[in-house]
């Protein structure tokens, strides 16, 4: 899987990339996320040029490494910043920089720190982790020197959650809309399809709780509404238990439009989660990354895939994607 010549998207040559085509964008960005994974593997193996395997994954599309991001806790490579340096004029819709963040690597070197961060995704507070802060500061530095439209965010799994909180942060605090590609982002909540009655009860209960935590609710609502114009790309596989619940998350919201439960969800319950409310008392400012008002949801319907949570599926030539533009419609309750 690490050798670009064997498993990479060799079908797409750099000069043939159509930067107006979302599919070509997906292939290139997924390759850069893979490069961030392999950069850490190269580092552990002690490889140096020309032996580095990660290089081919970015240089094939004329991207260069400009910075390696490391986790303060275990010094592992958690992401990379790439700069697009084509030998021809850069297309106006192409990025200049891509910040690509890897996901969980459950081995002896990374297992403890990565799994600890996974728990913070599912129970709240990933935005307060040192890894998130390291990546956010790197993006802030880019924004201070370059135009936001030239900076893209990308991540897979855990990295997608971190990219999400970074994108949300800049929308909420500075109204900066960064293009984001989120591959298999974890959805740490009850699926609306698996337990529809529980989902309805939870919505009603959150409405009740909001009356007792009005200040927190108003703050969450204000921040949530600032995200309406942010439309990150969410790439999910319906067979992936970690991210598939995004499908019913947006589907149920559409189905409930115009109903009483839908009005409660849109006007009160959509803005926060139980864990976010509880986390506020433990770690102020804790955030659940999966709460999104809008997104472009890309569902991979290719049933031949064995690893539905793998990054590799997103650069495959035969990916069968079903695209849904999910917009949040504000209702007054």
ChimeraX attribute file (.defattr): number of C-alpha atoms within 10 A of each C-alpha:
attribute: neighborCount
match mode: 1-to-1
recipient: residues
	/A:1	10
	/A:2	17
	/A:3	13
	/A:4	19
	/A:5	11
	/A:6	9
	/A:7	12
	/A:8	20
	/A:9	20
	/A:10	15
	/A:11	10
	/A:12	17
	/A:13	11
	/A:14	16
	/A:15	12
	/A:16	10
	/A:17	17
	/A:18	15
	/A:19	17
	/A:20	12
	/A:21	10
	/A:22	10
	/A:23	16
	/A:24	18
	/A:25	18
	/A:26	21
	/A:27	20
	/A:28	23
	/A:29	26
	/A:30	27
	/A:31	25
	/A:32	32
	/A:33	30
	/A:34	27
	/A:35	28
	/A:36	31
	/A:37	25
	/A:38	22
	/A:39	24
	/A:40	23
	/A:41	19
	/A:42	19
	/A:43	13
	/A:44	12
	/A:45	10
	/A:46	10
	/A:47	13
	/A:48	10
	/A:49	7
	/A:50	7
	/A:51	10
	/A:52	17
	/A:53	18
	/A:54	23
	/A:55	21
	/A:56	19
	/A:57	27
	/A:58	23
	/A:59	18
	/A:60	19
	/A:61	21
	/A:62	16
	/A:63	23
	/A:64	18
	/A:65	19
	/A:66	10
	/A:67	13
	/A:68	18
	/A:69	20
	/A:70	17
	/A:71	19
	/A:72	14
	/A:73	9
	/A:74	13
	/A:75	12
	/A:76	20
	/A:77	23
	/A:78	28
	/A:79	30
	/A:80	25
	/A:81	26
	/A:82	26
	/A:83	19
	/A:84	19
	/A:85	15
	/A:86	16
	/A:87	8
	/A:88	7
	/A:89	7
	/A:90	13
	/A:91	13
	/A:92	11
	/A:93	13
	/A:94	17
	/A:95	20
	/A:96	21
	/A:97	24
	/A:98	24
	/A:99	27
	/A:100	33
	/A:101	30
	/A:102	28
	/A:103	26
	/A:104	18
	/A:105	18
	/A:106	12
	/A:107	9
	/A:108	7
	/A:109	13
	/A:110	17
	/A:111	13
	/A:112	14
	/A:113	17
	/A:114	22
	/A:115	15
	/A:116	12
	/A:117	23
	/A:118	20
	/A:119	13
	/A:120	19
	/A:121	23
	/A:122	17
	/A:123	19
	/A:124	26
	/A:125	24
	/A:126	25
	/A:127	25
	/A:128	16
	/A:129	16
	/A:130	14
	/A:131	23
	/A:132	22
	/A:133	17
	/A:134	17
	/A:135	25
	/A:136	20
	/A:137	13
	/A:138	17
	/A:139	22
	/A:140	15
	/A:141	11
	/A:142	17
	/A:143	17
	/A:144	9
	/A:145	8
	/A:146	13
	/A:147	11
	/A:148	19
	/A:149	17
	/A:150	19
	/A:151	23
	/A:152	24
	/A:153	25
	/A:154	29
	/A:155	30
	/A:156	28
	/A:157	24
	/A:158	27
	/A:159	27
	/A:160	27
	/A:161	29
	/A:162	31
	/A:163	31
	/A:164	25
	/A:165	20
	/A:166	24
	/A:167	26
	/A:168	25
	/A:169	18
	/A:170	18
	/A:171	20
	/A:172	17
	/A:173	10
	/A:174	9
	/A:175	14
	/A:176	17
	/A:177	21
	/A:178	21
	/A:179	19
	/A:180	26
	/A:181	27
	/A:182	29
	/A:183	31
	/A:184	29
	/A:185	29
	/A:186	27
	/A:187	23
	/A:188	20
	/A:189	19
	/A:190	14
	/A:191	19
	/A:192	20
	/A:193	15
	/A:194	11
	/A:195	10
	/A:196	14
	/A:197	11
	/A:198	14
	/A:199	17
	/A:200	16
	/A:201	12
	/A:202	17
	/A:203	21
	/A:204	17
	/A:205	13
	/A:206	22
	/A:207	18
	/A:208	13
	/A:209	15
	/A:210	18
	/A:211	12
	/A:212	10
	/A:213	11
	/A:214	11
	/A:215	11
	/A:216	16
	/A:217	21
	/A:218	14
	/A:219	12
	/A:220	19
	/A:221	17
	/A:222	13
	/A:223	17
	/A:224	19
	/A:225	15
	/A:226	15
	/A:227	22
	/A:228	17
	/A:229	15
	/A:230	22
	/A:231	22
	/A:232	23
	/A:233	22
	/A:234	22
	/A:235	26
	/A:236	28
	/A:237	27
	/A:238	19
	/A:239	18
	/A:240	15
	/A:241	15
	/A:242	19
	/A:243	23
	/A:244	22
	/A:245	25
	/A:246	28
	/A:247	21
	/A:248	17
	/A:249	19
	/A:250	21
	/A:251	15
	/A:252	17
	/A:253	21
	/A:254	15
	/A:255	11
	/A:256	15
	/A:257	15
	/A:258	10
	/A:259	10
	/A:260	11
	/A:261	17
	/A:262	21
	/A:263	20
	/A:264	20
	/A:265	24
	/A:266	22
	/A:267	17
	/A:268	24
	/A:269	23
	/A:270	22
	/A:271	22
	/A:272	22
	/A:273	20
	/A:274	15
	/A:275	17
	/A:276	23
	/A:277	23
	/A:278	14
	/A:279	18
	/A:280	15
	/A:281	10
	/A:282	11
	/A:283	13
	/A:284	13
	/A:285	14
	/A:286	22
	/A:287	25
	/A:288	27
	/A:289	26
	/A:290	21
	/A:291	20
	/A:292	25
	/A:293	23
	/A:294	19
	/A:295	20
	/A:296	17
	/A:297	22
	/A:298	19
	/A:299	20
	/A:300	20
	/A:301	15
	/A:302	15
	/A:303	12
	/A:304	8
	/A:305	15
	/A:306	9
	/A:307	12
	/A:308	22
	/A:309	23
	/A:310	16
	/A:311	22
	/A:312	19
	/A:313	20
	/A:314	24
	/A:315	24
	/A:316	17
	/A:317	14
	/A:318	9
	/A:319	17
	/A:320	14
	/A:321	17
	/A:322	11
	/A:323	14
	/A:324	16
	/A:325	12
	/A:326	17
	/A:327	18
	/A:328	18
	/A:329	15
	/A:330	13
	/A:331	14
	/A:332	9
	/A:333	10
